[in-house]
Amino acid sequence: MGDEEEEDYMSDLFIKEDVRPGVPMVRRVREALQKEEKQKEANEKNRQKSVKEEEKERRDLVLSSALGNENKGFALLQKMGYKSGQALGKSGEGIVEPIPLNIKTGRSGLGHEEFKKRKAEEKLENYRQKLHMKKQANEQAADQFRIRFKNKQEERKMEGDLRKSQRACQQLDIQKDIEAPKEIWYWLQPEEEDQKDEEKDDECTGSDLSVSAKLQILTAYLREEHFYCIWCGTTFEDAEDLSSNCPGDSAADHD
């Protein structure tokens, strides 16, 4: 009869109750909420645990408790003189606690974690090698650029020295009443010279020589014929004066 008198808290009567904040709860509402909480706790206790949860609870319980004399392995150790809490080994330098149990929870095969770790290390090593190779390539490109730039500067300097030598050779030859150069390229040629004659002369005068070769030949001619050094800018009295007072027969000797 008491159950019949108890009101259902899901009924319309309960819904119509004023439960606004600040309004005192009536007794039956408070009792209904308490009953609901108790029902939830009961359901949680009576809930059937999964197989994994039961295994974990049993495993944790076993691992948290020390081995007793009923364990055959522990009994054998005690017969050999082992005492609880003592380190293993003849001199007592071994481990005290058992090797921890590492539970595998994933579905991957044995060695998969080591495989992933090895792959990650290989990937990292490949990345490092790529960075190293890229750095080396950049350094080589920079070195090659510096070498090309240096060679270009030296080539331009030799071209300037060659033109200076040609002008000096022409002036000195004319002073000695030499009407034609020993080689066509010993003198500076007029820019308006006929192209056909220039090609013909080039075939006979060895214009295929490099700038450095021409400079070496022409400076040697100036030193032997006129005792003149283009880097000193001086005409010496004779060969002895030239060899005594000129540092050398190249631009490097005058640096």
One Martini backbone bead per residue (centre of mass of N, CA, C, O) as a GRO file, in nm:
protein
  255
    1MET     BB    1   0.056   0.064  -0.016
    2GLY     BB    2   0.308   0.244  -0.019
    3ASP     BB    3   0.358   0.221  -0.330
    4GLU     BB    4   0.091   0.363  -0.412
    5GLU     BB    5   0.157   0.640  -0.262
    6GLU     BB    6   0.396   0.661  -0.432
    7GLU     BB    7   0.539   0.877  -0.640
    8ASP     BB    8   0.612   0.937  -0.962
    9TYR     BB    9   0.881   1.124  -1.090
   10MET     BB   10   0.763   1.083  -1.407
   11SER     BB   11   0.522   1.225  -1.363
   12ASP     BB   12   0.317   1.495  -1.398
   13LEU     BB   13   0.340   1.585  -1.105
   14PHE     BB   14   0.644   1.617  -1.101
   15ILE     BB   15   0.676   1.816  -1.342
   16LYS     BB   16   0.490   2.042  -1.200
   17GLU     BB   17   0.700   2.098  -1.018
   18ASP     BB   18   0.878   2.342  -0.842
   19VAL     BB   19   1.246   2.360  -0.943
   20ARG     BB   20   1.358   2.622  -0.892
   21PRO     BB   21   1.584   2.828  -0.806
   22GLY     BB   22   1.533   2.870  -0.450
   23VAL     BB   23   1.335   2.641  -0.426
   24PRO     BB   24   1.217   2.431  -0.219
   25MET     BB   25   1.233   2.102  -0.160
   26VAL     BB   26   1.057   1.843  -0.160
   27ARG     BB   27   1.060   1.541  -0.031
   28ARG     BB   28   0.995   1.361  -0.287
   29VAL     BB   29   1.217   1.471  -0.465
   30ARG     BB   30   1.459   1.397  -0.292
   31GLU     BB   31   1.395   1.093  -0.286
   32ALA     BB   32   1.406   1.047  -0.590
   33LEU     BB   33   1.707   1.124  -0.628
   34GLN     BB   34   1.821   0.915  -0.431
   35LYS     BB   35   1.708   0.670  -0.580
   36GLU     BB   36   1.861   0.718  -0.841
   37GLU     BB   37   2.148   0.696  -0.725
   38LYS     BB   38   2.119   0.407  -0.614
   39GLN     BB   39   2.057   0.277  -0.887
   40LYS     BB   40   2.325   0.346  -1.021
   41GLU     BB   41   2.509   0.197  -0.822
   42ALA     BB   42   2.382  -0.081  -0.866
   43ASN     BB   43   2.439  -0.101  -1.168
   44GLU     BB   44   2.750  -0.078  -1.143
   45LYS     BB   45   2.786  -0.333  -0.964
   46ASN     BB   46   2.609  -0.533  -1.165
   47ARG     BB   47   2.795  -0.504  -1.381
   48GLN     BB   48   2.935  -0.669  -1.636
   49LYS     BB   49   3.240  -0.771  -1.690
   50SER     BB   50   3.491  -0.793  -1.881
   51VAL     BB   51   3.748  -0.990  -1.967
   52LYS     BB   52   3.972  -0.771  -1.950
   53GLU     BB   53   3.900  -0.665  -1.671
   54GLU     BB   54   3.936  -0.930  -1.518
   55GLU     BB   55   4.231  -0.979  -1.599
   56LYS     BB   56   4.345  -0.718  -1.480
   57GLU     BB   57   4.263  -0.765  -1.187
   58ARG     BB   58   4.414  -1.034  -1.147
   59ARG     BB   59   4.693  -0.932  -1.227
   60ASP     BB   60   4.721  -0.702  -1.018
   61LEU     BB   61   4.688  -0.885  -0.773
   62VAL     BB   62   4.935  -1.066  -0.822
   63LEU     BB   63   5.159  -0.840  -0.859
   64SER     BB   64   5.103  -0.708  -0.563
   65SER     BB   65   5.194  -0.983  -0.463
   66ALA     BB   66   5.388  -1.183  -0.296
   67LEU     BB   67   5.569  -1.449  -0.274
   68GLY     BB   68   5.527  -1.772  -0.158
   69ASN     BB   69   5.570  -2.094  -0.042
   70GLU     BB   70   5.370  -2.213  -0.268
   71ASN     BB   71   5.594  -2.143  -0.452
   72LYS     BB   72   5.821  -2.334  -0.613
   73GLY     BB   73   6.044  -2.133  -0.691
   74PHE     BB   74   6.067  -1.995  -0.412
   75ALA     BB   75   6.135  -2.255  -0.258
   76LEU     BB   76   6.404  -2.314  -0.403
   77LEU     BB   77   6.546  -2.054  -0.322
   78GLN     BB   78   6.533  -2.106  -0.014
   79LYS     BB   79   6.705  -2.369  -0.022
   80MET     BB   80   6.957  -2.189  -0.144
   81GLY     BB   81   6.938  -1.911   0.059
   82TYR     BB   82   6.706  -1.736   0.011
   83LYS     BB   83   6.581  -1.405   0.078
   84SER     BB   84   6.364  -1.176   0.134
   85GLY     BB   85   6.502  -0.889  -0.038
   86GLN     BB   86   6.723  -1.023  -0.188
   87ALA     BB   87   6.973  -1.033  -0.393
   88LEU     BB   88   7.097  -1.164  -0.657
   89GLY     BB   89   7.352  -1.372  -0.629
   90LYS     BB   90   7.646  -1.442  -0.475
   91SER     BB   91   7.707  -1.112  -0.406
   92GLY     BB   92   7.437  -0.935  -0.433
   93GLU     BB   93   7.417  -0.776  -0.747
   94GLY     BB   94   7.142  -0.813  -0.823
   95ILE     BB   95   6.821  -0.825  -0.837
   96VAL     BB   96   6.525  -0.763  -0.643
   97GLU     BB   97   6.320  -0.726  -0.850
   98PRO     BB   98   6.123  -0.825  -1.069
   99ILE     BB   99   6.051  -0.851  -1.381
  100PRO     BB  100   5.859  -0.670  -1.559
  101LEU     BB  101   5.541  -0.668  -1.695
  102ASN     BB  102   5.467  -0.666  -2.050
  103ILE     BB  103   5.179  -0.573  -2.194
  104LYS     BB  104   5.014  -0.669  -2.484
  105THR     BB  105   4.750  -0.478  -2.655
  106GLY     BB  106   4.793  -0.514  -2.934
  107ARG     BB  107   4.770  -0.658  -3.282
  108SER     BB  108   5.052  -0.679  -3.327
  109GLY     BB  109   5.334  -0.819  -3.382
  110LEU     BB  110   5.621  -0.937  -3.309
  111GLY     BB  111   5.849  -0.662  -3.347
  112HIS     BB  112   5.697  -0.404  -3.441
  113GLU     BB  113   5.826  -0.182  -3.267
  114GLU     BB  114   6.114  -0.227  -3.367
  115PHE     BB  115   6.048  -0.173  -3.662
  116LYS     BB  116   5.948   0.119  -3.624
  117LYS     BB  117   6.208   0.224  -3.497
  118ARG     BB  118   6.396   0.155  -3.733
  119LYS     BB  119   6.245   0.322  -3.947
  120ALA     BB  120   6.276   0.594  -3.805
  121GLU     BB  121   6.588   0.594  -3.805
  122GLU     BB  122   6.621   0.571  -4.113
  123LYS     BB  123   6.469   0.829  -4.182
  124LEU     BB  124   6.653   1.018  -4.021
  125GLU     BB  125   6.917   0.940  -4.166
  126ASN     BB  126   6.824   1.022  -4.451
  127TYR     BB  127   6.773   1.317  -4.380
  128ARG     BB  128   7.063   1.380  -4.295
  129GLN     BB  129   7.196   1.305  -4.565
  130LYS     BB  130   7.046   1.512  -4.737
  131LEU     BB  131   7.150   1.759  -4.585
  132HIS     BB  132   7.450   1.701  -4.634
  133MET     BB  133   7.437   1.696  -4.947
  134LYS     BB  134   7.322   1.980  -4.978
  135LYS     BB  135   7.554   2.125  -4.839
  136GLN     BB  136   7.776   2.027  -5.030
  137ALA     BB  137   7.651   2.142  -5.290
  138ASN     BB  138   7.656   2.437  -5.198
  139GLU     BB  139   7.962   2.452  -5.149
  140GLN     BB  140   8.049   2.374  -5.437
  141ALA     BB  141   7.901   2.603  -5.582
  142ALA     BB  142   8.051   2.829  -5.434
  143ASP     BB  143   8.336   2.747  -5.522
  144GLN     BB  144   8.286   2.761  -5.829
  145PHE     BB  145   8.209   3.058  -5.833
  146ARG     BB  146   8.476   3.168  -5.720
  147ILE     BB  147   8.653   3.051  -5.942
  148ARG     BB  148   8.516   3.189  -6.183
  149PHE     BB  149   8.552   3.477  -6.080
  150LYS     BB  150   8.860   3.469  -6.061
  151ASN     BB  151   8.916   3.392  -6.356
  152LYS     BB  152   8.777   3.638  -6.478
  153GLN     BB  153   8.958   3.849  -6.349
  154GLU     BB  154   9.227   3.741  -6.463
  155GLU     BB  155   9.146   3.767  -6.759
  156ARG     BB  156   9.097   4.070  -6.759
  157LYS     BB  157   9.382   4.146  -6.668
  158MET     BB  158   9.530   4.014  -6.911
  159GLU     BB  159   9.390   4.185  -7.127
  160GLY     BB  160   9.502   4.453  -7.023
  161ASP     BB  161   9.804   4.373  -7.045
  162LEU     BB  162   9.798   4.319  -7.350
  163ARG     BB  163   9.720   4.602  -7.445
  164LYS     BB  164   9.959   4.740  -7.313
  165SER     BB  165  10.173   4.581  -7.472
  166GLN     BB  166  10.083   4.665  -7.758
  167ARG     BB  167  10.128   4.969  -7.725
  168ALA     BB  168  10.424   4.955  -7.642
  169CYS     BB  169  10.525   4.801  -7.890
  170GLN     BB  170  10.442   5.009  -8.102
  171GLN     BB  171  10.606   5.249  -7.993
  172LEU     BB  172  10.889   5.114  -7.984
  173ASP     BB  173  10.903   5.026  -8.280
  174ILE     BB  174  10.874   5.311  -8.403
  175GLN     BB  175  11.129   5.427  -8.265
  176LYS     BB  176  11.297   5.192  -8.441
  177ASP     BB  177  11.171   5.180  -8.734
  178ILE     BB  178  10.932   4.978  -8.720
  179GLU     BB  179  10.677   4.909  -8.956
  180ALA     BB  180  10.630   4.606  -8.852
  181PRO     BB  181  10.521   4.353  -8.693
  182LYS     BB  182  10.613   4.045  -8.608
  183GLU     BB  183  10.316   4.027  -8.522
  184ILE     BB  184   9.998   4.118  -8.571
  185TRP     BB  185   9.928   4.107  -8.243
  186TYR     BB  186  10.147   4.312  -8.125
  187TRP     BB  187   9.937   4.508  -8.230
  188LEU     BB  188   9.701   4.728  -8.253
  189GLN     BB  189   9.403   4.711  -8.420
  190PRO     BB  190   9.192   4.835  -8.626
  191GLU     BB  191   8.844   4.825  -8.622
  192GLU     BB  192   8.817   4.883  -8.958
  193GLU     BB  193   8.918   4.631  -9.050
  194ASP     BB  194   8.918   4.395  -9.265
  195GLN     BB  195   8.782   4.085  -9.227
  196LYS     BB  196   8.938   3.917  -9.434
  197ASP     BB  197   9.225   3.999  -9.353
  198GLU     BB  198   9.199   3.904  -9.061
  199GLU     BB  199   9.153   3.602  -9.118
  200LYS     BB  200   9.413   3.560  -9.276
  201ASP     BB  201   9.610   3.648  -9.053
  202ASP     BB  202   9.517   3.446  -8.832
  203GLU     BB  203   9.622   3.188  -8.981
  204CYS     BB  204   9.940   3.294  -8.970
  205THR     BB  205   9.965   3.410  -8.646
  206GLY     BB  206   9.828   3.252  -8.409
  207SER     BB  207   9.525   3.346  -8.277
  208ASP     BB  208   9.471   3.076  -8.101
  209LEU     BB  209   9.587   3.196  -7.876
  210SER     BB  210   9.602   3.274  -7.570
  211VAL     BB  211   9.622   3.532  -7.361
  212SER     BB  212   9.857   3.424  -7.186
  213ALA     BB  213  10.045   3.352  -7.424
  214LYS     BB  214  10.064   3.631  -7.551
  215LEU     BB  215  10.173   3.777  -7.302
  216GLN     BB  216  10.433   3.612  -7.272
  217ILE     BB  217  10.552   3.671  -7.552
  218LEU     BB  218  10.540   3.987  -7.550
  219THR     BB  219  10.704   4.040  -7.288
  220ALA     BB  220  10.957   3.900  -7.391
  221TYR     BB  221  11.004   4.088  -7.628
  222LEU     BB  222  11.027   4.355  -7.467
  223ARG     BB  223  11.276   4.264  -7.297
  224GLU     BB  224  11.471   4.186  -7.535
  225GLU     BB  225  11.432   4.442  -7.733
  226HIS     BB  226  11.356   4.697  -7.502
  227PHE     BB  227  11.379   4.669  -7.190
  228TYR     BB  228  11.064   4.613  -7.106
  229CYS     BB  229  10.820   4.674  -6.841
  230ILE     BB  230  10.484   4.686  -6.778
  231TRP     BB  231  10.484   4.680  -6.454
  232CYS     BB  232  10.703   4.905  -6.421
  233GLY     BB  233  10.711   5.123  -6.664
  234THR     BB  234  11.012   5.055  -6.784
  235THR     BB  235  11.315   5.152  -6.946
  236PHE     BB  236  11.600   4.994  -6.975
  237GLU     BB  237  11.929   4.994  -7.065
  238ASP     BB  238  11.963   4.679  -7.006
  239ALA     BB  239  11.971   4.350  -6.918
  240GLU     BB  240  12.109   4.397  -6.643
  241ASP     BB  241  11.916   4.616  -6.541
  242LEU     BB  242  11.663   4.444  -6.560
  243SER     BB  243  11.753   4.200  -6.371
  244SER     BB  244  11.817   4.388  -6.116
  245ASN     BB  245  11.529   4.582  -6.106
  246CYS     BB  246  11.341   4.346  -6.178
  247PRO     BB  247  11.140   4.112  -6.027
  248GLY     BB  248  10.998   4.013  -6.313
  249ASP     BB  249  10.793   3.831  -6.579
  250SER     BB  250  10.537   3.889  -6.384
  251ALA     BB  251  10.268   3.989  -6.199
  252ALA     BB  252  10.336   3.830  -5.935
  253ASP     BB  253  10.625   3.965  -5.894
  254HIS     BB  254  10.469   4.268  -5.846
  255ASP     BB  255  10.297   4.228  -5.565
   0.00000   0.00000   0.00000
